[in-house]
Amino acid sequence: MKEYATENLRTVALAGHMGSGKTTLAEAILYRCKHIERLGKTSDGNTTSDYDPEEIARKISINATVLPVEYRDVKINLLDLPGNRDFVGEIRNCLRVSEAACLVVDAGGGVEVGTEMAFENAQEFGLPVFAFVTKMDKERASFQAALDQMNETLGIKAVPVTLPMGEALEFKGVIDLLKMKAIVEDASGKVGSQEIPAPFKDAADAARAALIESAAEGDDELTMKFLDDQPLSEEEVIRGIRLAMADRRFVPVLCGAALATSGVLSLLDFIHDCVPAPSQLAGFKTGGENDTTVACNASGPALAFVFKTNVDDFAGRLSFFKILRGSVASDSEIQNLTKSKSVRIAHLLSVRGKKQENLHRMHAGDIGCVSKIEMIETWDTLGDASSPERIAPTPMPPPSCFRAVAAVSKSDEDKLG
């Protein structure tokens, strides 16, 4: 994997209710980006994201998983989050370091408790939010019902960016309202575009008009063109959506069937074109008593925040961090500013599931990982000694019960992390 500049990086958290299809969507994205050759299934226990034995046995996500993908000229760090409230720490830590949250909604189940929890946490961290309504090919699937529930239950303005062509057994693909084309897959699995079939043309025209109106609202130039009945180009609509997402004025909604990888390429195009780059957002709040905002900038002294720690039987202790400023390189020294200790980074890693890849350097906005460094813990601040900032721990909800876990031996203690 090559180095990516800050403007070519995106971190997107896949969040939602347990069983809504987040891991399946992540697997479909990996497959469409050609990072995996075979599409895994949660029911078979062979997905890239859920590789822990407990996850395989229970068929649910327990740990948040980092899944970097390369699409066009952008690196997208997907964060596949668990949906159960029991793992709220994983959810909140990952949302805090994301540029946007993608709410994954089951077309048959609609907005559920986990959807509301994910949306509330994303709102708390000031994240742009968009949604993907999946399982459109399943029984009782209803795109309109899912839209209505998002508007009513979440109190948002949900605006479609893609529409389904049929539902349940009649589902044939999606209509991309930015391109105004039907996106279909042939028998060989190749995805192509075609003219919108006549039965769906009126609905697509109406949805396109609503999307353009919503996109134009936050930009004076686009608003004037819209009011003067001048057509907006695809690039102008995309610019309006990007600004609207950064300002959180409405929630764009896409749809598809992740297990069939339908709608996935339109979703990737949307992330590439519309999700703001790290440098286009207000910045990362340090939290704590001296709350300041760190602008995501590739220049300046290095600064990174450790948001997650894994203990792997083979790789050992893995510390994941978001680079907030500057860059981090292999074979270099960095300060653990929280503990006032120097740390040597022998190997800088990019991790996809349980697969690791060595990288020479990573820049602001990216997610990196180091292994087997005992003095780095979750919520530590790493950086140049001249950096004045210290990142406060991610705020967590108050515990509902208390338990202590003690290791029997030193080897067991190492496994606990």
N, C-alpha and C positions, 0 to 999 in steps of 0.2 A: 504494500500500500504506500502510495506516495505522500509527500507532505502537502498539506492544504493550508492556504492562507485564511485568515479570519473571515473574510467576506465570502468564502466558499465552504463555510461550515454551518451546520444546523444540528441542534439537539432536540429531538422530539420524543416526548413521553407518551407511550400508548397506555391509556388509563381507562378504567371502567369497571363494571360489575364482574364478579367472578363467573367465568364461563361464557362471557359475552363474545369471545373470539379474538382477544388481543394477541395471544401467542400464535394462533393460526394466521392472523394478519401479518405478524412479524415474519413468520415462515414464508408466506406468500411473497413478501417484499424481498427477502433474501433470494428466493427462487427466481423472481423476475429480474433481479439484478445480477443473476448468474454467480452468486456466491455459494450456492449449494446446487447439486445436480438433481437431487430428489426431494420432493416435497414431503416433509415429515408431518405426522399427525399426533395430537395430544393423546388420542385414544390408543395409539400404538407405542407411545412413550419414546418417540425418536425425533422430537423437535430439537432444533439448535438451542433454543432458549431454556427449555425445561430438561436439564440433564442431571440434576441432583436425584439420587435414588428415591428420596421422599416425594419429590415432584412427580417422578415417573410412576410411583406406586399410587399416589393420590390423584394423579391426572389434573393437578392444579399448579399454578405458579406460586412458589413460596418466596423465592428470592427475585429481586429485580435483576434483569440481565442486560448488559450492554451489547448492542448489536450494530456495529458500524457497517454502513453500506455505501457504495460509490455509485452515483447516478448522474449521468451527464458530467458536468464539471464540479459537482458538489459532493462532499462527504456528509452523510446524514448519520448521526449517532442516535439510533433508536434505543429507547429504554423501555423494555417490556416489563410492566409493573404488575405485581400481584393485585387481585381485586378484593381480597378479603380484608376486612377492617383489622384483623389480628396483626397484619403486617403493615400497619400505617407508617411505621418508621421508614421502611423501604420506600413507600409511596412518597412521603414528604421529602425525604432526602433527595430523591431523584427529580421530583418536580422542581425543587429549588434550583437545580443546575440546568434546567431545560429552557429552550427558547420558546417552546409552544407545547401545549398538551393536546393530544388527539383523543377525544372521547370515543371509545369503541362501543357502539350500541347494537344490541341484538334486534334485528328487524321484527322478530316475533315477540320478544320480551319487552322491548321498549326501554324507557328510562327506569332503572332499578336503584336500589339503595346504594350500591357501589358506584353507580354513575353519579349520583348526587354527591357522594363523598369526594370523588375525584374532582368534580367540578368546583366544589367549595374549596378544596385545597389549592387548586389551580388559581382560583380567584384571590385567595389569600396571598399567594406569591406574585400576583399581578401578571400572570401569563396570558398571552394570546391563546385562544381556544378554537379548535375546529373539531368536527365530528365525522366519523365514518360509520354509516349504518351498514352492517354486514349481515350475512346469512339471508340475502334477498332471494335466494333460491330454495329456502326452506318453507315448510308448511306454516301458514298463518303469518307470513311476512307481510308487513305493510309499511311502506316508506312514509306515507302521509301520517299514519298513526304515530310513528316515531317522531316525526317533525312536530306534531301537535303536542306530544308529551314533553319534548324538549322546551317548547315555548311556554307551556303551562307550568310544568314542574320545576324547571330550572330558572324560569323567568327571564328568558333570553329572546333575542330575535334570531331565529334560525333561518338561514338563507341557502337554498340548494345551489350547489356548484355542478353537481351531476344529478341526473334523474335515471331511475331504473326503466328498462324496457320490459315491462311485464313484472310479475311477482310470483313467488313460489314456483310451481312447476312451469309456469309460463315465462319465467325470467330468461331473457335472451342476451343481456348485456346492459351497458349504460350509455347515456347521452351526455357528452361533455359540453356544458353550456358555454365554456370559454371558446372552444373551437367550433361549436355548433355542428358536431359530428357524432354519429353513433359509433361507439367503440365495441367491436365484437371480436370473438376468437374463433378461428376456423378449426377443423377437425385435427389438424396437426399441432394446435396450441399456439399458432402464430396470431398475434394481435394486430388488427388493422382498423382503419376508419372507413366509414361509408356515409352516404347521405342519410338523414334521419327518416325512418319509415313514416309514411303518411299518417298512420293512427296516432303517432306520438308528436307530430309536428306542432299542433296548436299548443299542447301543454309545454313543449320545449320553448316556443316563442314567448309564452307568458312568463315562464320561469327565467328566461334570459333577460327579459325586460325588468323583472324584479331584482335580479342580480346586478344589472347595470345601475339601476336607481340606487341601490344600497351602496355600491362601490363608489359612486360619484358624490355621495353625501359629505364625505370628509375632506374633499379637495376642491378648492374654489374654482380652479380651471376646469375640472371635470364637471362640476356642478353647472357652470355656465354653459358648457357644451350640451349637457343633458337638457337643460331648460330651453335651449335654443333648438332642440330637436336635431342636433348634430350627432351622427353616429360615433360611438367610441370604439377605438380599435381594441384588439385583444390585449395589447401591451398596456393600454390605458386602463382597461378594466383590472388587469393584474396589479398595476400600480395602486389603484384605488382599494383593492382587497388587501394588499400588503399594509397600506396605511390604516385601514379599518381594523385589521387584526392587531396592529401595534397599539391602537387606541382602544381596542376591545369594544368596538361599536356594534358588531354583530358576530354571529358564529357561523362560518361557512360549513356546509354539510355536503359530504360526498357519500356515495353508496357503492355496493358491490357484493360479491360473494367470495370471501377470502379463500375458502377451501378450493374453489375453482379458479382462483387468482383473477377473477373478473373485477374490473374497476381499480386494480392495483396500480397500473401504469398511470391512470389519471390522478390517483392519489400521489404518486411520486412526482408527477409534473407539478401538482399543486404545492407540495412541500418545497420543491426546487424554486418555483416562481413566486410563491406568495408568503411563505413563512419568513419573517424578518431574520436577517443575519444577526449574530450576537452584537456587532457594532452598531446596528440600527435600532437597538432597544435602549431603554433608559440606563441600563447598567445593573450590576449585581449589588444588592444591599448587604452590607456587612453584618447588620443586626447588632444586638447588644445595646449597651448604654450610649456608646459613641457611634450610633448608626450613620454610616456614610455610604455613598454609592461609588462603586468601582466601575469606570467605563471600560468596556472590553476593547482593548487596544493591543495590537501586536508589538508596539514599541513600549519602552519603559521597563522598569525593573520587574522581574518575574513575580507572579503571584498566583497561587493555586489553592483550591479548597478540596480537602479529602472528604468525599460524601458517602463512601461505601467501603467496607472491608469484607473480603471473602477469605475463608480458610479452606484450601483445597488439599485433598489427600496427596496429590501428586505435585502440584505447583507450589504448595505452601501458602503463606499469607499473601494475599493480593490486595493492594490498596489502590482504589480508583479515585482520581481527582479531576476536577474541572479547572482548566487553565483560564484564569480571569484576565491576565495581562502578561505581555511579554511572551517568552517561549521557554520550553524545558527540553533538554537534550540528554541523550545517553552519554555515559562516561563523563559525568559532570557532578559538581557539588551544588547542593541546594540547602537552604536553612529550613529547619522545622521551627517556624517563628513562634508557634505555640509553646514548644518545649525549650526553645533557645538552644538547639543542638544542630550541628551540621550533619547532613545526610548525603551519602554518596549514591548516585543513581548509576549503577553499572549498565543496566538494560532498561530502556524505555519501551513499554509494551502497548500494543493495541490488541484488545481482547474481544473476540466474537464468540459468545457462549463459552465453551471450554477451550477454544482454539486461540493460541497466542502468536503474535507476530512482532518481531523487533523493529523499532523505528529509530531513526537517527535523531529527529527533532519533531516537536509538536508545538503548535502556535495557539495564541489566545482564542478561546471558543471551543477548543478540542477537548476530548476526554482521554486521559492517559492512565497508565497503570504501572506500578512497580511491584516487584515480588520480594518476599523474604526480608523485609526491613521492619524489624520489631518495634523500632521507636516511632513509627508512623501509625497513628490511630485515626479512626473516623472523627471528623470535625476539626482535625488539625489544619493549620494554615502553613503552606509551604511557600518559599519565595526567596528573593534576594534579601540580604541582610539590611539593605537600605529601605525596604518597603515598610511604611509606617502602619499599614492596615493589619488588623487581626480579625478574622471572620468568626463571628459568634456561632455556637452550635445551632442547628436547625431546631426551632421551637417544636415541642411535641405536646400532644394532649395529655392531661393528667392521667396517671395509671389507675386502672380500676381494681387491680390486685397486685400483691407483692410476692415474689418468690426468689429464693437464692439458690444458685446452682454451684456446687463445689466439686472440683476434680479430685478423683481418688489418687492419681499419680501425676508426676510432672509431664509425662507423655500425653495424658488425657487433658491436662491444662493447656498444652500447646495446641491441641486439636480444637479446644473451645475458643481459642483466639483471645 
